[in-house]
């Protein structure tokens, strides 16, 4: 127990002295780690958030059938190695990337429904276009990918704007 407390104190002190070393803090949307605790977003309203490797972010938006949901994400700082999953009504997975490491090629989809388009690049931003085949709630799950040399958990600061066209 004493070793655990010492280790925690050393890491906390290290984070205070060198916050760029991977020590990150939760954003205002926590807890939003599951589909049940997803943060609702409104179309056209930008939000600023932080996602960590062991602390995914989940957002939801209501969409009518026949429209396209567009999730636009912009890089605001830190590692920028996100992995995306999109679920539609009835827990239907519309897009899911293969779980991997930051150095892996992006857009290696494990699941990609017809009409789903994903674009962008690290350091600038990403766009996910999701056709709403039926009316209901759609979810975007963002997870920071692992680094091969992790000592600390990494995170990504981003902005998210959802649109419905």
C-alpha positions in Angstrom: 0.0 0.0 0.0 2.8 2.4 0.9 4.5 1.7 -2.5 1.3 2.5 -4.3 0.8 5.8 -2.4 4.5 6.8 -3.1 4.1 5.9 -6.8 0.9 8.0 -7.0 2.6 10.9 -5.3 5.6 10.7 -7.7 3.3 10.7 -10.7 1.2 13.5 -9.4 4.3 15.6 -8.7 5.7 14.8 -12.1 2.4 15.9 -13.7 2.6 19.2 -11.8 6.1 19.8 -13.0 5.7 18.6 -16.5 2.0 18.6 -17.6 2.9 18.0 -21.2 4.1 14.5 -20.3 0.7 12.9 -20.9 -1.0 14.0 -17.6 -4.4 15.1 -18.6 -7.6 16.2 -16.9 -11.3 15.4 -17.6 -13.4 17.9 -19.6 -16.8 19.4 -18.6 -18.7 16.6 -20.3 -17.7 13.8 -18.0 -19.0 11.2 -17.4 -19.8 10.5 -21.0 -17.9 7.2 -21.5 -20.8 5.0 -22.5 -23.9 5.1 -24.7 -26.0 5.4 -21.6 -24.2 8.5 -20.4 -23.7 10.1 -23.8 -23.6 13.9 -23.9 -26.4 15.2 -26.2 -25.2 17.7 -28.9 -27.3 20.2 -30.8 -26.8 20.7 -34.5 -24.5 23.6 -35.3 -23.2 24.1 -31.8 -19.4 23.6 -31.4 -18.2 22.0 -28.2 -14.6 21.8 -26.9 -13.6 18.5 -25.3 -10.7 16.2 -24.4 -10.6 12.4 -24.9 -8.2 10.1 -23.2 -7.0 6.5 -24.0 -8.8 5.0 -21.1 -11.6 7.5 -21.0 -13.6 7.6 -24.3 -16.2 10.3 -25.1 -19.6 9.5 -26.4 -22.0 12.1 -27.9 -25.6 11.7 -29.2 -27.8 13.6 -31.6 -31.4 13.1 -32.8 -31.8 12.9 -36.5 -34.8 12.5 -38.8 -34.8 9.7 -41.5 -33.4 10.6 -44.9 -30.9 13.2 -43.6 -27.2 13.1 -43.3 -25.4 13.6 -40.0 -22.0 15.3 -40.3 -19.6 15.1 -37.4 -16.8 17.6 -37.8 -13.8 17.4 -35.5 -10.9 19.8 -35.3 -7.5 19.4 -33.7 -6.9 21.6 -30.7 -3.8 20.0 -29.2 -2.0 17.0 -27.9 -1.6 13.6 -29.5 -4.5 13.5 -32.1 -4.8 9.7 -32.7 -8.5 9.2 -32.5 -10.5 6.1 -33.2 -14.2 6.5 -34.1 -17.4 4.4 -33.7 -20.8 5.5 -34.8 -24.0 3.8 -33.7 -27.5 4.4 -35.0 -30.9 3.7 -33.6 -31.4 0.1 -32.1 -27.7 -0.1 -31.4 -26.8 -0.6 -35.1 -23.1 -0.1 -35.7 -22.7 2.1 -38.7 -18.9 2.7 -38.5 -16.2 1.2 -36.4 -12.5 1.4 -36.8 -10.1 -1.5 -36.0 -8.6 -1.0 -32.6 -4.9 -0.2 -33.0 -2.0 2.0 -32.2 -1.4 5.6 -33.1 1.1 4.7 -35.8 -1.4 2.4 -37.6 -2.9 3.7 -40.8 -6.2 5.6 -40.2 -9.5 4.6 -41.6 -9.1 0.8 -41.2 -12.8 0.2 -40.8 -13.9 -3.0 -39.1 -17.5 -2.0 -39.9 -18.7 0.6 -42.5 -22.3 0.8 -43.5 -23.2 1.8 -47.0 -23.0 5.5 -47.6 -20.8 6.3 -44.6 -17.9 8.5 -45.5 -14.9 9.3 -43.3 -12.1 11.8 -44.2 -9.4 14.0 -42.7 -5.9 13.7 -41.3 -4.0 14.0 -38.1 -3.2 17.5 -37.1 -6.0 19.2 -39.0 -9.4 17.5 -38.5 -11.8 14.8 -39.4 -15.3 14.5 -40.9 -17.7 11.6 -40.6 -20.8 11.7 -42.9 -23.5 9.3 -41.7 -26.7 8.7 -43.6 -29.7 8.6 -41.2 -31.6 5.6 -42.6 -34.2 5.9 -39.8 -35.3 8.6 -37.3 -33.7 8.3 -33.9 -30.7 8.9 -31.8 -27.2 8.5 -33.3 -24.0 8.2 -31.3 -20.4 9.1 -31.9 -17.8 7.4 -29.7 -14.3 8.8 -29.7 -11.3 6.9 -28.3 -7.7 8.0 -28.2 -5.5 5.2 -29.7 -2.7 3.7 -27.7 0.9 4.7 -28.2 3.5 1.9 -28.5 5.7 3.6 -25.8 3.1 4.7 -23.3 4.3 5.6 -19.9 1.3 7.8 -19.3 -2.2 7.8 -20.8 -2.3 10.2 -23.8 -5.2 12.4 -24.8 -6.5 14.6 -27.6 -8.1 18.1 -27.3 -10.6 18.6 -30.1 -13.7 20.6 -31.1 -16.8 18.8 -32.3 -19.7 20.2 -34.4 -22.6 18.1 -35.5 -24.7 19.1 -38.5 -27.8 17.7 -40.1 -28.3 18.2 -43.9 
